[in-house]
Amino acid sequence: MAKEKLNFPGVPVYMNGRNYFIPSLSVRQYRENASSLESALEAREGETAAAFVSRVAAATIPVIGIALRRNYPDVTDDQLDDWLDSATLIQAWKATQNASGMTPVTEGEDLPAVEPTGAASTDASQPA
């Protein structure tokens, strides 16, 4: 299977049996969706968990879809409604704002090198 070429680097979110790389919103998309982005997505007093997740999904899936379609133009909001769950919904939402804490990557990109840590690592400041 050939690697797909993404238009924008994104944060991988696993849904529908594969990773989708969700880019941050463009500046225009931020501007056009400012009201959704600025609204506080906090549980209301007395709101059940199911009602909260449903309300958050209704507010965020259209914005997630806008960001996702920068790389996957054929993905619909209806598909996202089926693919996302309460955990991946939050991951996808954070990815649209580049606030996930994860480093955006392009599919097929090498992972960054990691320095060894722990008991097996060596400290150059200590004599051998």
C-alpha positions in Angstrom: 0.0 0.0 0.0 1.4 3.4 -1.0 2.0 6.1 1.6 -0.5 8.9 1.2 0.8 12.4 0.8 -0.7 14.8 3.4 -1.1 18.5 2.7 -0.4 19.5 6.3 1.4 17.9 9.2 -0.9 16.7 11.9 -1.4 14.8 15.1 -2.3 11.1 14.6 -5.7 10.1 16.0 -6.7 6.4 15.6 -10.2 6.0 14.3 -12.0 3.7 11.8 -9.1 1.2 11.9 -6.3 3.6 11.1 -4.5 6.8 12.0 -5.8 10.0 10.6 -3.4 12.9 10.8 -5.4 15.9 12.0 -3.7 19.3 11.3 -4.3 22.4 13.3 -6.9 24.8 11.9 -5.7 27.4 9.4 -5.8 31.1 10.5 -8.9 31.6 8.3 -10.6 28.6 9.9 -9.8 29.9 13.4 -11.3 33.3 12.5 -14.4 31.7 10.9 -15.0 29.4 13.8 -14.1 31.7 16.7 -17.4 31.4 18.5 -17.1 27.6 18.7 -13.5 27.8 19.7 -14.1 30.3 22.4 -17.2 28.7 24.0 -16.4 26.9 27.2 -16.9 23.2 26.9 -17.4 22.5 30.6 -20.1 20.4 32.1 -23.2 22.3 33.2 -24.5 22.0 36.7 -26.6 18.8 37.0 -25.7 17.7 33.4 -25.2 14.0 33.0 -22.0 12.6 31.5 -23.9 11.3 28.4 -25.6 14.7 27.9 -22.2 16.5 28.2 -20.5 14.2 25.7 -23.4 14.6 23.3 -23.3 18.4 23.6 -19.5 18.6 23.2 -19.7 16.3 20.1 -22.3 18.5 18.5 -20.1 21.6 19.1 -16.8 20.2 18.1 -17.3 17.6 15.4 -18.0 20.3 12.7 -14.8 22.1 13.6 -12.8 18.8 13.8 -14.2 18.0 10.4 -13.0 21.3 8.9 -9.5 20.7 10.2 -9.5 17.0 9.1 -10.6 17.8 5.6 -7.4 19.8 5.1 -5.8 16.4 4.7 -8.8 14.1 4.0 -11.3 16.0 1.8 -13.7 13.1 1.6 -14.2 12.6 5.3 -17.7 13.7 6.4 -18.9 15.0 9.8 -21.4 12.1 9.7 -18.5 9.6 9.5 -16.7 11.4 12.4 -19.9 11.0 14.4 -19.5 7.2 14.1 -15.7 7.0 14.3 -15.0 9.2 17.4 -15.6 8.2 21.0 -15.3 10.2 24.2 -11.5 9.7 24.3 -10.7 10.3 20.6 -13.1 13.2 20.4 -11.0 15.1 22.9 -7.7 14.1 21.1 -9.1 15.2 17.8 -10.4 18.5 19.3 -7.0 19.3 20.8 -5.3 18.4 17.5 -7.4 21.1 15.7 -5.9 23.7 18.0 -2.4 22.2 18.0 -2.8 21.9 21.7 -2.6 18.1 22.1 0.9 18.1 23.6 1.9 15.7 20.9 4.3 16.6 18.1 2.6 16.9 14.7 4.1 14.5 12.2 3.6 13.6 8.6 2.8 9.9 7.9 6.0 8.0 7.2 8.1 10.6 8.9 10.8 9.2 11.2 10.3 9.5 14.9 12.6 12.0 16.7 15.7 10.4 18.3 15.4 9.9 22.1 18.3 10.0 24.5 18.6 6.9 26.6 17.5 7.3 30.2 17.3 5.1 33.3 19.8 2.7 34.9 21.3 1.6 31.5 22.2 5.1 30.5 25.6 6.7 31.2 26.3 10.0 32.7 29.4 11.7 31.2 29.9 13.8 34.3 30.6 10.6 36.4 33.8 8.7 36.1 33.5 5.2 34.7 
